[in-house]
Amino acid sequence: MLIGSRNYGYFFDEAYFVVAGRDHPAAGYFDQPPLVPLLAGALDRLAHGNLVVLRLPATIAVAGITLLGGLIARELGGRAWAQVFAAAAVAMSLVSAVGHWLATYALDPLWWTLIVYLLVRWTRTRRDGLLFAAGVVTALSLLTKFLVPALWIGVALGALACGPRRLLARPALWGGAAVALAATSPTLWWQARHDWAYANMAAVVRAEWPGGAGFALVGVFGAGLLIGVPLLLAGVVSLLRSDHVRPYRYLGVALLLVVAAIVAAHGRAYYLASVYALPMAAGAVAFERWALARPGRGRSIAHAVMASATVASAVSWVAASPVWSPAVAERIGTPPLREPATTLIEGETLLKRLSDEVTAAYRSLPHAERDGLAVVAESYPFAAAVDFHGRDDGLPRAYSGHRAYHYFGPPPEDARSVLWLGDPSPVLDRAFAHRRAVRAPGQAPDTSIQLYTGRTVGWPVLWERLRAQ
C-alpha cells in the first residue's frame, strides 16, 4: 500500500475530504463525521500534493488490520501457522482494496477489527479494562462513520442469545460507551442543527448499491477466492458449531447480524471489509487443527496445499494491486487483471483532467466576463476537482448544491454569472437570461461547461433550488 500510494492521482473522495477539512472545517458534515476530512485537511496543509503522506493513515490501517487478524487467531488458540494464514487472508481481502485511499471506508474497518479483537481478548481474560478500551475505539469509529452501533447491537443480541450475558452488565463497558457519546456529542449537535442531514445518506446509498447479485459478487470476490472465501466459510461454521471456540460464538452471531443488516439496508458491499477478520481467523485456526489431526504424510500434504493457495493468492493480489506504474498496470497480466488496474487509473486521473479543462475554459473567457463569475458544479466530485487542483492554477473556489457542498454555502450575492460544470440545468435556465456552451482548446467532447449570465433570482432562493441529495 505504501508503494502504491505514490501512483496515479487523487481519487474524488480524497479530493473532497481534503477540501472539506482544509477549507470548511466543521464538527460534522452531510455525509460523514469529521475525523477523516479534518485529518485529510491537516495532512494536505503539511504536505500539499504528496500522495504518500495523505494516504499514510490508510496504509497504517491496512497494516493494523492485518496484524489484528493474526492476533485474533492467536487468541482463538491458533499457532504461528494459523496466525500467518489469517493475517495473509485479511491483508488480501477488501481491506487492502479500500485501503488504497484515505477515506472513511479505509479507516473504519480498523476500528471495527480492533473492537472485535478487544472483545475476543476480554472473553478469554475477563479483564474489564479491555471493554473500556473498546469504548474509546468506538468513539474513533463514530467520528469516522456512523455504522458501528450496528456492531454493538449485534454484540448485545449475540451475548443475550449465546452468552456471556454478564458482558452487558460490566461497568467498564458502559464507561466506554459514555466516552464514545461524549466524543461524538459535537458531531451530533452539528447534525441536530442541520436537520439530521446524515439521515438522507440512507437513500443515497440505497440508490448506489441496490443489493442482489452485485452485492454478493463484491462480497465473495472481496474476501479473496483462493484463501479468503474458504477461510471465511470455515470460520463462520466454526464460530457457530465448534466447541473449541464456543465462548466466542456470540461474536460470530453478531457479525452475521451485521451482514444481514447491511444487506437489508442496501448498504455498500465494501462495508464487509469491517467484518472479515474474526471469521477468517477462526477459519485459519480450524484449518490448522484439521491439518494437525492428519497423520504423518497427510499433514504435510495439507500444509503444502494451503501454502500453495496462499502463494497463488498473493501473486494474483500483487498483480492487481496499485503498486505498478500506470504504464505497467495497463499491460500487466490477463484481461481480468488489467481491468481493475485500468479502472483505478481512470478514476484517479479523471479529476485532474477535469480541473485542467475547467481552467482552460475559465481562462478562455474575456476578463470582463470573469468579473462577478462564480464556478458552480453539478456534483461534489466536480466541485472538489476545482477546489483541489484548480486552486493551484488560480481558479476561484467552486460551489455546488450537491450533498455536503450545499452546506458550504452559496456564491456571494454579487456573483452575477455562473460557469456551470455539468449538463445544462433547467433551474439555471429559469434563473438566468442567457446561456452558452464554453469550449476550450483540448476539451474532451463529453465535458459540458456552460456560461450563464444575467441572473434574475437571488442566491438564497436559487441555492435551495440547486440543492441535490
C-alpha positions as CSV (number, residue, x, y, z in Angstrom):
1,M,0.0,0.0,0.0
2,L,2.8,2.4,0.8
3,I,4.5,1.7,-2.5
4,G,1.2,2.1,-4.4
5,S,0.3,5.4,-2.7
6,R,2.6,7.4,-4.9
7,N,1.0,6.1,-8.2
8,Y,-1.8,7.6,-10.3
9,G,-3.6,10.6,-8.6
10,Y,-6.2,11.7,-6.1
11,F,-9.5,9.8,-6.0
12,F,-12.5,12.0,-6.0
13,D,-13.4,11.2,-2.4
14,E,-9.8,12.1,-1.3
15,A,-10.0,15.5,-3.0
16,Y,-13.4,16.1,-1.4
17,F,-12.1,15.1,2.1
18,V,-9.1,17.5,1.7
19,V,-11.3,20.4,0.6
20,A,-13.9,19.8,3.3
21,G,-11.3,19.6,6.1
22,R,-8.9,22.2,4.8
23,D,-11.4,24.9,3.6
24,H,-14.6,24.1,5.5
25,P,-13.6,22.6,8.9
26,A,-16.6,21.6,11.0
27,A,-17.8,19.3,13.7
28,G,-19.9,17.4,11.2
29,Y,-20.8,17.0,7.5
30,F,-23.8,15.9,5.5
31,D,-22.3,12.6,4.6
32,Q,-19.9,11.7,7.4
33,P,-18.5,12.7,10.8
34,P,-15.5,15.0,10.9
35,L,-12.4,12.8,11.6
36,V,-11.4,11.9,8.0
37,P,-12.0,15.4,6.5
38,L,-10.1,17.1,9.3
39,L,-7.3,14.6,9.0
40,A,-7.1,14.9,5.2
41,G,-7.1,18.7,5.5
42,A,-4.3,18.7,8.1
43,L,-2.1,16.3,6.0
44,D,-2.7,18.4,2.9
45,R,-1.5,21.5,4.8
46,L,1.5,19.5,6.0
47,A,2.5,18.2,2.5
48,H,0.3,19.5,-0.2
49,G,0.3,17.3,-3.3
50,N,2.1,14.4,-1.6
51,L,0.1,11.3,-2.1
52,V,2.2,9.1,0.2
53,V,1.7,11.5,3.1
54,L,-2.0,11.8,2.5
55,R,-2.5,8.0,2.3
56,L,-0.2,7.1,5.2
57,P,-3.2,6.7,7.7
58,A,-4.9,4.3,5.2
59,T,-1.6,2.4,4.8
60,I,-1.3,2.1,8.6
61,A,-4.9,1.0,8.8
62,V,-4.3,-1.9,6.4
63,A,-1.1,-2.9,8.3
64,G,-3.1,-2.7,11.6
65,I,-6.0,-4.9,10.4
66,T,-3.5,-7.4,9.0
67,L,-1.7,-7.6,12.4
68,L,-5.0,-7.8,14.3
69,G,-6.1,-10.7,12.0
70,G,-3.1,-12.7,13.2
71,L,-3.6,-11.7,16.9
72,I,-7.3,-12.7,16.8
73,A,-6.2,-16.1,15.5
74,R,-3.7,-16.4,18.4
75,E,-6.5,-15.5,20.9
76,L,-8.6,-18.3,19.4
77,G,-5.8,-20.8,20.1
78,G,-4.1,-20.7,16.7
79,R,-0.4,-21.4,16.5
80,A,2.1,-19.4,14.3
81,W,0.9,-21.0,11.1
82,A,-2.7,-20.1,11.7
83,Q,-1.8,-16.6,12.7
84,V,0.2,-16.0,9.5
85,F,-2.6,-17.7,7.4
86,A,-5.3,-15.4,8.9
87,A,-3.2,-12.3,8.6
88,A,-2.5,-13.1,4.9
89,A,-6.1,-13.7,4.1
90,V,-7.2,-10.4,5.8
91,A,-4.5,-8.5,4.0
92,M,-5.5,-9.7,0.6
93,S,-9.2,-9.0,1.1
94,L,-11.3,-5.9,0.5
95,V,-9.3,-4.4,3.4
96,S,-6.4,-3.6,1.1
97,A,-8.7,-2.8,-1.9
98,V,-10.4,0.1,0.0
99,G,-7.2,0.9,1.9
100,H,-5.5,2.4,-1.1
101,W,-7.2,5.8,-0.5
102,L,-7.6,8.0,2.6
103,A,-11.3,7.7,3.1
104,T,-13.8,6.7,5.8
105,Y,-14.1,3.2,4.4
106,A,-10.3,2.8,4.7
107,L,-10.1,3.7,8.4
108,D,-13.4,2.3,9.8
109,P,-12.5,-1.4,9.3
110,L,-9.5,-0.8,11.5
111,W,-11.7,0.4,14.4
112,W,-14.2,-2.4,13.9
113,T,-11.5,-5.0,13.8
114,L,-9.8,-3.6,16.9
115,I,-13.1,-3.6,18.8
116,V,-13.6,-7.3,17.9
117,Y,-10.1,-8.1,19.0
118,L,-10.6,-6.4,22.3
119,L,-13.9,-8.3,22.8
120,V,-12.2,-11.6,21.9
121,R,-9.4,-10.9,24.4
122,W,-11.9,-9.9,27.1
123,T,-13.8,-13.1,26.5
124,R,-10.6,-15.1,27.2
125,T,-9.2,-13.0,30.1
126,R,-12.2,-11.1,31.6
127,R,-10.0,-8.0,32.0
128,D,-12.6,-5.2,32.1
129,G,-10.1,-2.6,31.0
130,L,-10.4,-4.1,27.6
131,L,-14.1,-3.2,27.5
132,F,-13.3,0.4,28.3
133,A,-10.7,0.5,25.6
134,A,-13.3,-0.8,23.2
135,G,-15.5,2.2,24.1
136,V,-12.6,4.5,23.3
137,V,-12.1,2.8,19.9
138,T,-15.9,3.1,19.3
139,A,-15.5,6.9,19.7
140,L,-13.0,6.9,16.9
141,S,-15.3,4.8,14.8
142,L,-18.2,7.1,15.4
143,L,-16.0,10.1,14.4
144,T,-15.2,8.2,11.2
145,K,-18.6,6.7,10.2
146,F,-21.9,6.2,12.0
147,L,-22.1,2.5,11.3
148,V,-20.5,1.0,14.5
149,P,-23.8,1.0,16.5
150,A,-24.9,-1.9,14.3
151,L,-21.9,-3.9,15.6
152,W,-22.7,-3.2,19.2
153,I,-26.4,-4.1,18.7
154,G,-25.3,-7.4,17.2
155,V,-22.9,-8.0,20.1
156,A,-25.6,-7.3,22.6
157,L,-28.1,-9.7,20.9
158,G,-25.4,-12.3,20.4
159,A,-24.4,-12.1,24.1
160,L,-28.1,-12.4,25.2
161,A,-28.6,-15.4,22.9
162,C,-25.4,-17.3,23.5
163,G,-23.7,-15.6,26.5
164,P,-21.7,-14.3,28.2
165,R,-24.7,-12.2,29.4
166,R,-22.5,-10.7,32.1
167,L,-20.8,-8.7,29.3
168,L,-23.7,-6.3,29.2
169,A,-23.6,-5.6,32.9
170,R,-19.9,-4.7,33.1
171,P,-19.4,-1.0,34.3
172,A,-16.3,-0.7,32.2
173,L,-18.4,-1.3,29.1
174,W,-20.8,1.5,29.9
175,G,-17.9,3.7,30.9
176,G,-16.5,3.3,27.5
177,A,-19.9,4.0,26.0
178,A,-20.0,7.2,27.9
179,V,-16.6,8.2,26.4
180,A,-17.9,7.4,22.9
181,L,-21.1,9.5,23.5
182,A,-19.1,12.5,24.9
183,A,-16.6,12.4,22.0
184,T,-19.4,12.3,19.4
185,S,-21.6,15.0,21.0
186,P,-20.3,17.9,18.9
187,T,-21.0,15.9,15.8
188,L,-24.5,15.0,17.0
189,W,-25.1,18.7,17.8
190,W,-24.0,19.7,14.3
191,Q,-26.4,17.1,12.8
192,A,-29.2,18.3,15.0
193,R,-28.6,21.9,13.9
194,H,-28.7,20.8,10.3
195,D,-31.9,18.8,10.5
196,W,-30.1,15.5,10.8
197,A,-28.6,15.8,7.3
198,Y,-26.9,12.4,7.6
199,A,-30.3,10.7,7.6
200,N,-30.5,11.5,3.9
201,M,-27.5,9.3,3.2
202,A,-29.5,6.1,3.6
203,A,-31.5,6.9,0.4
204,V,-28.2,7.9,-1.4
205,V,-26.6,4.6,-0.5
206,R,-29.7,2.5,-1.5
207,A,-29.6,4.2,-4.9
208,E,-25.9,3.5,-5.4
209,W,-26.0,-0.1,-4.1
210,P,-29.3,-1.8,-4.9
211,G,-28.1,-5.1,-3.5
212,G,-28.7,-8.5,-5.0
213,A,-26.2,-10.3,-7.2
214,G,-23.9,-7.4,-7.4
215,F,-23.6,-7.1,-3.6
216,A,-23.0,-10.9,-3.3
217,L,-20.3,-10.8,-6.1
218,V,-18.4,-8.0,-4.4
219,G,-18.7,-9.7,-1.0
220,V,-17.4,-13.0,-2.4
221,F,-14.6,-11.6,-4.6
222,G,-13.7,-9.1,-1.8
223,A,-12.9,-12.0,0.6
224,G,-10.4,-13.4,-1.9
225,L,-11.3,-16.6,-3.8
226,L,-8.2,-18.7,-3.2
227,I,-7.9,-18.5,0.6
228,G,-10.3,-15.8,1.7
229,V,-13.6,-17.4,0.9
230,P,-12.6,-20.9,2.2
231,L,-11.4,-19.4,5.5
232,L,-14.4,-17.1,5.7
233,L,-16.9,-20.0,5.3
234,A,-14.9,-22.3,7.5
235,G,-14.7,-19.6,10.2
236,V,-18.4,-18.9,10.2
237,V,-19.2,-22.6,10.6
238,S,-16.5,-23.0,13.3
239,L,-17.8,-20.0,15.3
240,L,-21.3,-21.3,15.2
241,R,-20.6,-25.1,15.8
242,S,-17.2,-25.8,17.1
243,D,-16.7,-26.4,20.8
244,H,-13.1,-25.0,20.9
245,V,-14.4,-21.5,20.1
246,R,-17.7,-21.9,21.9
247,P,-17.0,-18.8,24.2
248,Y,-16.8,-16.6,21.1
249,R,-20.0,-17.8,19.4
250,Y,-21.8,-14.6,20.4
251,L,-19.3,-12.6,18.2
252,G,-20.0,-14.9,15.2
253,V,-23.7,-14.3,15.7
254,A,-23.1,-10.6,16.0
255,L,-21.2,-10.4,12.7
256,L,-23.9,-12.4,10.9
257,L,-26.5,-10.0,12.2
258,V,-24.4,-7.1,11.0
259,V,-24.1,-8.6,7.5
260,A,-27.9,-9.2,7.5
261,A,-28.4,-5.6,8.4
262,I,-26.1,-4.3,5.7
263,V,-27.9,-6.4,3.1
264,A,-31.4,-5.4,4.4
265,A,-30.5,-1.7,4.4
266,H,-28.9,-1.9,0.9
267,G,-25.6,-0.9,2.3
268,R,-22.4,-0.7,0.3
269,A,-20.7,-4.0,-0.2
270,Y,-17.3,-2.8,0.9
271,Y,-18.7,-2.4,4.4
272,L,-18.0,-6.1,4.7
273,A,-14.3,-5.3,4.9
274,S,-15.0,-4.5,8.6
275,V,-16.2,-8.0,9.5
276,Y,-13.7,-10.3,7.7
277,A,-11.0,-10.6,10.4
278,L,-12.8,-12.7,13.0
279,P,-14.2,-15.4,10.7
280,M,-11.0,-15.6,8.7
281,A,-9.0,-16.0,11.9
282,A,-11.4,-18.7,13.1
283,G,-11.2,-20.4,9.8
284,A,-7.4,-20.4,9.9
285,V,-7.5,-22.0,13.3
286,A,-10.0,-24.6,12.1
287,F,-7.8,-25.4,9.1
288,E,-4.7,-25.7,11.3
289,R,-6.5,-28.0,13.7
290,W,-7.7,-30.1,10.8
291,A,-4.1,-30.3,9.3
292,L,-2.6,-31.2,12.7
293,A,-5.1,-34.0,13.0
294,R,-3.8,-35.6,9.7
295,P,-1.4,-38.5,10.3
296,G,2.2,-38.0,9.0
297,R,2.2,-37.5,5.2
298,G,-1.4,-36.3,5.2
299,R,-0.4,-33.4,7.5
300,S,2.5,-32.4,5.2
301,I,0.2,-32.5,2.1
302,A,-2.4,-30.3,3.9
303,H,0.2,-27.8,4.8
304,A,1.6,-27.8,1.2
305,V,-1.8,-27.3,-0.3
306,M,-2.6,-24.4,2.0
307,A,0.8,-22.8,1.4
308,S,0.4,-23.1,-2.3
309,A,-3.0,-21.5,-2.2
310,T,-1.6,-18.6,-0.2
311,V,1.3,-18.0,-2.6
312,A,-1.0,-18.2,-5.6
313,S,-3.4,-15.7,-3.9
314,A,-0.5,-13.4,-3.1
315,V,0.7,-13.4,-6.7
316,S,-2.8,-12.6,-8.1
317,W,-3.2,-9.9,-5.4
318,V,0.1,-8.2,-6.2
319,A,-0.6,-8.3,-9.9
320,A,-3.9,-6.5,-9.5
321,S,-2.7,-4.0,-6.8
322,P,-1.7,-0.4,-7.5
323,V,2.0,-1.0,-6.9
324,W,2.8,-0.7,-10.6
325,S,3.3,2.4,-12.6
326,P,0.4,3.4,-14.8
327,A,2.2,2.2,-18.0
328,V,2.9,-1.2,-16.4
329,A,-0.5,-1.5,-14.9
330,E,-2.2,-1.2,-18.2
331,R,-0.2,-4.0,-19.7
332,I,0.2,-6.4,-16.8
333,G,-1.4,-9.9,-16.7
334,T,-4.5,-11.2,-18.3
335,P,-7.6,-9.0,-19.1
336,P,-9.2,-9.8,-15.7
337,L,-6.2,-8.3,-14.0
338,R,-5.9,-5.4,-16.4
339,E,-9.4,-4.3,-15.9
340,P,-9.2,-3.2,-12.2
341,A,-5.8,-1.5,-12.9
342,T,-7.3,0.4,-15.8
343,T,-10.3,1.4,-13.8
344,L,-8.1,2.6,-11.0
345,I,-6.0,4.7,-13.4
346,E,-9.1,6.3,-15.0
347,G,-10.7,7.0,-11.6
348,E,-7.6,8.7,-10.2
349,T,-6.7,10.8,-13.2
350,L,-10.2,12.0,-14.1
351,L,-10.3,14.8,-11.5
352,K,-7.0,16.4,-12.8
353,R,-8.2,16.2,-16.4
354,L,-11.5,17.8,-15.5
355,S,-9.8,20.6,-13.5
356,D,-7.4,21.3,-16.4
357,E,-10.4,21.6,-18.8
358,V,-12.3,24.0,-16.4
359,T,-9.1,26.0,-16.0
360,A,-8.8,26.3,-19.8
361,A,-12.4,27.2,-20.2
362,Y,-12.2,29.9,-17.4
363,R,-9.1,31.4,-19.0
364,S,-10.7,31.5,-22.4
365,L,-13.3,34.0,-21.1
366,P,-12.6,37.7,-21.5
367,H,-11.7,39.5,-18.3
368,A,-15.0,41.3,-18.4
369,E,-16.9,38.0,-18.2
370,R,-14.7,36.7,-15.4
371,D,-15.7,39.7,-13.2
372,G,-18.6,38.6,-10.9
373,L,-18.3,35.0,-12.1
374,A,-18.9,32.0,-9.8
375,V,-17.8,28.5,-10.7
376,V,-20.7,26.1,-9.8
377,A,-20.6,22.4,-10.3
378,E,-23.5,19.9,-10.8
379,S,-21.8,17.3,-8.4
380,Y,-19.5,17.4,-5.5
381,P,-16.7,15.5,-7.3
382,F,-16.6,18.2,-10.0
383,A,-16.5,20.9,-7.3
384,A,-13.8,19.1,-5.4
385,A,-11.7,18.8,-8.5
386,V,-11.8,22.6,-9.0
387,D,-11.1,23.3,-5.3
388,F,-8.3,20.9,-5.1
389,H,-6.5,21.1,-8.4
390,G,-7.9,24.3,-9.7
391,R,-6.8,26.4,-6.7
392,D,-3.1,25.7,-7.7
393,D,-4.0,27.0,-11.2
394,G,-5.6,30.2,-10.0
395,L,-9.2,29.2,-10.3
396,P,-11.7,30.7,-7.8
397,R,-13.3,28.4,-5.3
398,A,-16.2,26.2,-6.6
399,Y,-19.7,25.9,-5.3
400,S,-22.2,23.1,-5.6
401,G,-25.7,22.3,-4.3
402,H,-24.8,18.6,-4.3
403,R,-24.7,16.8,-0.9
404,A,-22.2,18.3,1.6
405,Y,-21.2,21.1,-0.8
406,H,-24.6,22.6,-0.3
407,Y,-23.7,23.2,3.4
408,F,-20.5,25.0,2.3
409,G,-22.8,27.9,1.3
410,P,-23.9,29.7,-1.9
411,P,-21.8,32.1,-4.0
412,P,-21.8,35.8,-2.9
413,E,-24.7,38.0,-3.9
414,D,-22.5,40.0,-6.2
415,A,-21.9,36.8,-8.4
416,R,-23.9,37.8,-11.4
417,S,-22.9,35.0,-13.7
418,V,-22.1,31.3,-13.4
419,L,-19.6,28.9,-15.1
420,W,-21.6,25.7,-14.7
421,L,-19.9,22.3,-14.8
422,G,-22.4,19.8,-16.0
423,D,-25.2,19.4,-18.4
424,P,-27.5,22.4,-19.0
425,S,-29.5,23.0,-15.8
426,P,-33.3,23.7,-16.1
427,V,-33.0,25.5,-12.7
428,L,-30.3,27.9,-14.0
429,D,-32.1,28.2,-17.4
430,R,-35.0,29.8,-15.5
431,A,-32.8,31.9,-13.2
432,F,-30.5,33.5,-15.9
433,A,-31.3,35.4,-19.0
434,H,-28.6,33.8,-21.2
435,R,-26.7,30.5,-21.6
436,R,-24.0,29.5,-23.9
437,A,-21.6,26.5,-24.1
438,V,-18.0,27.2,-23.4
439,R,-15.4,25.0,-25.2
440,A,-11.7,25.5,-24.5
441,P,-8.9,24.1,-26.7
442,G,-8.3,20.4,-25.9
443,Q,-11.6,20.0,-24.0
444,A,-13.0,16.4,-24.1
445,P,-16.2,16.1,-26.2
446,D,-18.1,14.6,-23.2
447,T,-17.3,17.5,-20.9
448,S,-20.1,20.0,-20.6
449,I,-19.3,23.6,-19.4
450,Q,-21.9,26.3,-19.6
451,L,-21.8,30.1,-19.1
452,Y,-24.9,31.6,-17.6
453,T,-25.3,35.3,-17.5
454,G,-28.0,37.8,-16.4
455,R,-29.1,36.4,-13.1
456,T,-32.7,37.2,-12.3
457,V,-33.2,35.3,-9.0
458,G,-31.5,35.9,-5.7
459,W,-28.9,33.4,-4.5
460,P,-30.7,32.4,-1.3
461,V,-33.7,31.2,-3.3
462,L,-31.6,29.9,-6.2
463,W,-29.4,27.9,-3.8
464,E,-32.3,25.9,-2.4
465,R,-33.5,25.1,-5.9
466,L,-30.0,23.8,-6.7
467,R,-29.9,21.5,-3.7
468,A,-29.4,17.9,-4.7
469,Q,-29.5,14.8,-2.4
